[in-house]
Amino acid sequence: MNNADEFRTSDFYIACYALTQGAKVAYLDRTDPRRVVFVFENVKDGENLVRDFLYRKALVTPQDFVEKIKVLKQLLHSND
């Protein structure tokens, strides 16, 4: 999958934030053994998502963010 609505990041916390914004993980790209890239599908504007996160404009409940951290950790440690 490589299209305009695909969003890719190797930053764990930006990936967690993307989940809180409704992005869906398509797959984890593990081609580089030193880093995992989270690949999301149907993300219209990944650049704004990153900008909001980095410039502290992101609004999310702490509980939701912690829940998404747990979800991504489970994905990282799964054997798929």
C-alpha positions as a Markdown table, in Angstrom:
| # | Residue | x | y | z |
|---|---|---|---|---|
| 1 | Met | 0.0 | 0.0 | 0.0 |
| 2 | Asn | 1.5 | 3.3 | -1.0 |
| 3 | Asn | -1.0 | 6.0 | -1.8 |
| 4 | Ala | -1.8 | 9.6 | -0.9 |
| 5 | Asp | -4.0 | 8.7 | 2.0 |
| 6 | Glu | -1.2 | 6.6 | 3.7 |
| 7 | Phe | 0.6 | 8.1 | 6.7 |
| 8 | Arg | 3.9 | 6.7 | 7.9 |
| 9 | Thr | 5.9 | 7.5 | 11.0 |
| 10 | Ser | 8.5 | 5.8 | 13.1 |
| 11 | Asp | 7.8 | 8.1 | 16.0 |
| 12 | Phe | 5.9 | 6.0 | 18.6 |
| 13 | Tyr | 4.1 | 8.9 | 20.3 |
| 14 | Ile | 3.0 | 10.5 | 17.0 |
| 15 | Ala | 1.6 | 7.1 | 16.1 |
| 16 | Cys | -0.3 | 7.0 | 19.4 |
| 17 | Tyr | -1.7 | 10.4 | 18.7 |
| 18 | Ala | -2.7 | 9.4 | 15.2 |
| 19 | Leu | -4.7 | 6.5 | 16.8 |
| 20 | Thr | -6.5 | 9.0 | 19.1 |
| 21 | Gln | -7.5 | 11.0 | 16.0 |
| 22 | Gly | -9.2 | 7.9 | 14.4 |
| 23 | Ala | -6.4 | 6.7 | 12.2 |
| 24 | Lys | -6.3 | 3.0 | 11.5 |
| 25 | Val | -3.0 | 1.0 | 11.5 |
| 26 | Ala | -2.7 | -0.7 | 8.1 |
| 27 | Tyr | 0.5 | -2.6 | 9.0 |
| 28 | Leu | 3.9 | -2.2 | 10.7 |
| 29 | Asp | 6.8 | -1.9 | 8.3 |
| 30 | Arg | 9.7 | -3.9 | 9.7 |
| 31 | Thr | 12.0 | -3.8 | 6.7 |
| 32 | Asp | 14.7 | -1.9 | 8.7 |
| 33 | Pro | 15.7 | -4.2 | 11.6 |
| 34 | Arg | 16.6 | -1.2 | 13.8 |
| 35 | Arg | 13.3 | 0.6 | 13.5 |
| 36 | Val | 9.6 | 0.0 | 13.0 |
| 37 | Val | 7.5 | 2.3 | 10.8 |
| 38 | Phe | 3.8 | 2.6 | 11.7 |
| 39 | Val | 1.7 | 2.8 | 8.5 |
| 40 | Phe | -1.8 | 4.2 | 8.7 |
| 41 | Glu | -4.5 | 4.1 | 6.1 |
| 42 | Asn | -7.0 | 6.7 | 5.1 |
| 43 | Val | -5.2 | 9.7 | 6.8 |
| 44 | Lys | -6.1 | 12.8 | 4.7 |
| 45 | Asp | -3.5 | 15.2 | 6.2 |
| 46 | Gly | -0.7 | 13.5 | 8.1 |
| 47 | Glu | 1.4 | 16.7 | 8.0 |
| 48 | Asn | -1.2 | 18.6 | 10.0 |
| 49 | Leu | -1.5 | 15.7 | 12.4 |
| 50 | Val | 2.2 | 15.9 | 13.1 |
| 51 | Arg | 2.2 | 19.7 | 13.3 |
| 52 | Asp | -0.6 | 19.7 | 15.8 |
| 53 | Phe | 1.3 | 17.2 | 17.9 |
| 54 | Leu | 4.6 | 18.9 | 17.8 |
| 55 | Tyr | 3.3 | 22.4 | 18.3 |
| 56 | Arg | 1.1 | 21.3 | 21.3 |
| 57 | Lys | -2.2 | 22.0 | 19.6 |
| 58 | Ala | -3.3 | 18.4 | 20.1 |
| 59 | Leu | -6.3 | 17.9 | 22.4 |
| 60 | Val | -6.7 | 14.4 | 23.7 |
| 61 | Thr | -7.7 | 13.0 | 27.1 |
| 62 | Pro | -4.8 | 11.4 | 29.0 |
| 63 | Gln | -6.7 | 8.2 | 29.4 |
| 64 | Asp | -7.2 | 7.9 | 25.6 |
| 65 | Phe | -3.6 | 8.5 | 25.0 |
| 66 | Val | -2.5 | 5.9 | 27.5 |
| 67 | Glu | -5.0 | 3.4 | 26.0 |
| 68 | Lys | -3.4 | 4.0 | 22.5 |
| 69 | Ile | 0.1 | 3.5 | 24.0 |
| 70 | Lys | -1.0 | 0.1 | 25.2 |
| 71 | Val | -2.5 | -0.8 | 21.8 |
| 72 | Leu | 0.7 | 0.1 | 19.9 |
| 73 | Lys | 2.9 | -1.7 | 22.4 |
| 74 | Gln | 0.8 | -4.8 | 21.8 |
| 75 | Leu | 1.2 | -4.5 | 18.1 |
| 76 | Leu | 5.0 | -4.0 | 18.4 |
| 77 | His | 5.4 | -7.1 | 20.5 |
| 78 | Ser | 3.1 | -9.3 | 18.4 |
| 79 | Asn | 4.6 | -11.9 | 16.1 |
| 80 | Asp | 3.0 | -10.8 | 12.8 |
